[in-house]
């Protein structure tokens, strides 16, 4: 066997070494070159546990909690962990669900997550369900109660301003702004929840936890050196008076419109009601989607924040501003009078005035108190046609600048999103509209707040602040302090005093006294509160709505603006009740009750009758359900029609017309 | 010729002993690291595998001492008897063996369980050494070659009957020994060809296989047309080989897969080939579910590759292996212990360990070649071959180079019979080597 002796041991060694080299090459590839396995290892073995911080709480001006987090339990299940001996009957009894429901839900989870992964079986158990479940919990293998916190509104008020939170959508996640969010995160979708999202959300905690093949945690990864603890969201302290807000919502119940009350000395919003409102508790937790759809489809638009988005001609509530501009331009003096005999005829057509008696516009105070249309149309014309401007186009621009400085025609910058800007036409806009040929008669209505001027209730209230403050304002805002600190960057814009015009103090005084007379002996006497100097202005605003493609004149909007007391004003308020009639009939009493509630904390017994009237009045016109007004979106109109068809209300377009006519005849507005 | 000048302990190959002890200690640390939890109060917990392994090491060293004090001639004279004993145990196991994870290869004596298939490697190595070294054996003749092959593979057949195919395959490593002793290379070549043929059969459809083989035969015929035309033997050989190949691929392989192999074995073979098990080879497992894609061995290999791959170049550090520590890799303290090394010590650690094994095996070859007696030399080659097979297949299966056939990594894997039998293999070699100048028959 000598012939093999030399070469074969060598071959055996070669085989050993070659195999080892092959193995090493493979090892080098998977350990050094290929990254996949490292990533996979982290993915499998290290679990990133996200700890959600409690979201910030919101307090009103008195420290009353308006919005806090409530702990609820979700029931989660890992389908495969359910044992054969699982007692379905007991389980279903505890939750009060049927066996069919049980099977359906379980099947869904199985399909969605697969049998090995946890899925939510039941969201937000009621306390009773939780209790019954916990009694027999030990029997229910595979199920687990998971704690979760949901936003809760103890007073059920202020939905429009507080806003709601919702799950971040895939579309949002694609944007840079939301880069710090992950799928499944909740964030503020509107209102204060959105505007103060960064402050409220706090900082998420991330814990890296090692886990084994059964996903059981085995301990912190690298002894927790990479972990970051969760930091709770900051609380917000509002200027809002929760009691006043609630009172306002009650007063505005069954009416369309809004109330905005501002503390003129700070710009802090005391109450903001958009009616009809909704219970913000509807938009939390498991029923959110269903309730959201319901609210979205409501023809009275409860989700539409009228207080900052709806715009109205200010009507007579504009007159104090018209007076201020005319006085400051020097075109009239406070003693200027106009011989109104029930109308303004200077522009070749009659502009009606509700007063005919001689001397009701004998001076500015009287004209304001009596809300003489002729007087203010004249004042407007005097202002824009003043000799010193040379041309109405220059004059109107000056007038525009004044009005703009009062906060008209642009968003105020309030600290909730989606604010409307209103409408205010400049010379250029009129030139475009009338091809350059127009004069002060063309838009003479501006003097009495009609025509191409439209304000949001917030702008109206803010204008009142300017009058009340004799020429300055703070940007209206809700938040007084973030986490008890007032001087934070986010709130800086709201601490800045805006001196809007150089109108003299005496000029303001003239107008303020005129507004006081409105309540003392003028159109707004209903708002009088003994012992309080209230300055106000009524407004009865003509308006049109597009019904079935035709612009139709609707019942007047009732408007009222006021501030009180005259000296050191504490509250400025604007009230609008849509399509309800005279300013003094609805908006006036509501404004006055709000002022009384806020300043006196109680309603005098002799005014309880008015209060009850306001509480009980149902002023939503049946038109509301049929109008496709401009502010309503196209899809909403389509939905309404579908809904109407479904309800047998609307069979075809012709029936719609008949219906409209019948409703007119029967006196429904 | 007995070397009486030096005492027994001075004649022992210390390098081999040292590498052996080093590997055993590495193994214990690896087993320890896999089961270690930060919550452990002590490292001396008797219920933990590494402590059990320590006891087994104690037993192994004790047995090793006994071996060293045994007369070296005993092993040669005992060889056939031991072989017979081993076969008896294997046959016994078929009938009274204990079922562990689908195999039937464990014998239980009281609370003590061991795999006769593991122990029988020693007896087979000794018996083969005895047979090949005996003066009557003429390994140049086919008769003795066949006896040698039969001697090596007979235990394998008994082990296959115990459904422990992996262990049975180890016995094929003795071909390496027989190769060293003069088995023609053609036998190994035929074996390799059959493996290649099997794999291609599994990858291609039977019709494609038929066409490929026929075309190949035609190509060979065309290239060597002159020989084929003139030489009847050549013609017959070509046709014969073609016919055998067709027979093998069309009938033997399908029948083996359908009738002989277990479902999980088929799964593993296909999993290594990166293929799904075709419907015709699907088998119903005991609980009535048919085997399917994404099977257990696939999971094992994936997890094991993740563990090793995540170790990177330098590794995660001792006791920092997230994958091994958290039980992602099944069987990780036994068959997949290499994951613990790969994850915690990275490529550098793996290189070191593989280096140690290669050093060990080459050292054994060196020892074998310096023996005066053929018995000792052949035995040494047997030890090297067994170690090589275990080492190569075990590590290859953890990194996806070989099918998962469930054999241990020598000295490292947790398990009493494995550690003890490898220790006995080494100590017998140490004992024989101590008497390398003595002629042992």
Interface residues (C-beta under 8 A of the other chain):
Chain A: X1 X4 X8 X9 X11 X12 X13 X15 X16 X17 X19 X20 X22 X23 X24 X26 X27 X28 X30 X31 X32 X34 X36 X37 X38 X40 X41 X42 X44 X45 X46 X210 X211 X212 X213 X214 X218 X219 X221
Chain B: X37 X38 X39 X139 X140 X176 X179 X180 X181 X182 X303 X305 X306 X307 X308 X309 X310 X311 X312 X313 X322 X323 X325 X326 X327 X328 X342 X346 X347 X350 X351 X354 X357 X358 X361 X362 X365 X368 X369 X381 X384 X388 X392 X395 X396 X399 X400 X401
